Amino acid sequence: MSDSAFKRPTNKTICKWIASRARRMGLRRQDIEDAQQQILMVLMDFQFDPERSNGASSQTAITAIIDRQLRNYKRTKTRYAEHVTGSENIPNDLAGNTSGSDIESQISMLADVTAARSTLCEVSQRICDALAQGQSINEIAQSLNMSWHTVRKHIDAIRERFIEVGLGSDSCNSH
């Protein structure tokens, strides 16, 4: 197959392809949409080279990329879920072992966070509240009818605002 004979499938076709492979791997609908966005970005950079393909067709190469990206996506989701599940009991554990000065610093930090939150736009405040409740970016995006990219931009803005008022990771360790 010559380089000029390679006809790239349309994004719509690739999205259907990704959805089909993702369903086989057990991904949920909202996860499939996120995975499609990520995989399409990877495939935009993909250039099929028949000389380096070891005889594989372009379809086989694209399928291999899709499968690898879906496995990575699932692994990332699993690690995140384990991280969230493992951290659920931290506040209760800390509450039983706090001294008076620890409680004072926690109250002070709560006041600082509340003040910083009040300077955010309404959407960022809602995202901040959802994060505090333990919702994932995908869950927040779905509940607010926006893309996860938009939610991510708001989270970055929230982080920047908190750092501006002295609530960065370094200041959290000093409280």
N, C-alpha and C positions, 0 to 999 in steps of 0.2 A: 504494500500500500504506500503510495507516495504521499509526501507532505501535503500536496495540493488536493489529494483525494479525501483527506480528513474533513468531515463536515461536523462541526460542533453542534450538539443538540441544543435546543432552545432552553431558556431558564425554566419555562413552564414544564417542559418535558423532564428536566433534571429535578424539579421540585416534586413531581409525581414519583419519580424514581426514588428520591430520598424518602418520601413518605412511605412508599411501599417497603423499602428496606428497614426503615425505622419501626414500622408496625411489626415486622417479623422479629425485631429485636426487643419488642415489648414496650416501646416508648408511648407515652400518652399524647393526645392531640396537641395540647399546649406545648409540650416538649418538642414535638415534631416541628412545629412552626419555628421555634427558636433554633433547633438544629439545622433546619433548612437555611435560615439566614447565615449561620456560621459557615456551613458547608459551601454555600454559593460563593461566599467571599474567598474561600480557599480555591474553589474551582475557577474563579475568575483569573487567578494567576497560573493555572495549569495550562501547559502547552504540550500536547501529545507529540512525542518524538518517536516515530516508528523504528528508528535505528537503535534506540535505547530500550525498546519495549520487550525485547526477547521473544518476539513473535506474538505478543498479546495484542488484541484489538483495542481500539480507543474505548469501546464500551467496557471492556474488561478493566482497563486502567481506571476509568471513571468510577466503576463499581468498587474497585479496591480502595480508592480515595474515600468514597462515601462510607464504606464499611469501617475504615480506620477512624474516620472523623466521628462516626456514630458511637463506636466503642469508647473513644476519648470523651465524648459528651456524656455517655452513661457513667463512666468512671468518675468524672468530675461531679455529676449530680449525686452519685452515691457518697463520695467523700464529703460533699457539702452537707448532705443529710446526716451523716455520721457525726460531723462536726457540730451541727445544730443540736442533735439529740444528746451528744455528750456534754454540751454546755448548759442544758436546761436547769440543772440543779445547782449551778454555781451560786446564784444569788441566795438560795436557801442555806447553802453550806456556809457562805460568808456571814449571813445574818446571825448564825449561832455562835460565831467566833469573833464578834466585833467588840472592840472596847469603846469607851466614850469618845475618844478622840477620832476613832475611825468613823463613828456615826456622825460626828460633827463634820468631818471632811466629806462624807457622802452627802450630807444635807447641803453643804456648800457647793459641791459639784452639781447636785440636782438643780440648785438655784441658777448656777451658771449655764447649764444646759437649757433650762427653761427660758432664760433670757435670750440665749443665742437662737433657740427655736422660734421665738416670737419675731425675730428679724427676718425670717424666711418667708417666701411667698406662700400662698395657701396650698398650692400643689406640693411644694417641698415639705411643708408642715405635715400634710397627709402622708407623704412618703416616709417621713421621719417617724411618725406614729406607727405606721405599718411595720417598719423595720424594728421598732422597739417591741412590737408584738411578735416578732420572729418570722414575719412573712418573707418569702423569697422574692427576688426581683421579678421572676415570672408571675408569681401570684399578685404582686402589686401592680404590674403592668396590666394583667387581665382585669383586676378590679377597677382600675382607673381608665380602662380602654385606651391604652397607649402602648407603644412598643417598648421592649425591654431596653432598647438603646436610649430612649427618652428618660426612662426611669434611672438608668445608669448616669446620665448627664446630671439629673437632679441630685443624685447621691454624691457625685463629685462636687457639686456646688455646696451641698450641705457640709461635706467634709472640709472644704475650703473655708466656709464660714466659721465652723467650729475651731479650726486652727487659728483663724484671724483673732478670735476672742480668747485664745489661750487654752483651748480644749483639745490640743493635739495629743498624740500617743505619749509623748514625753511628759506632758502636764498631768495626764491621767495616772502615771506611775508615781508622780510626786505627791498626789493627794492622799 
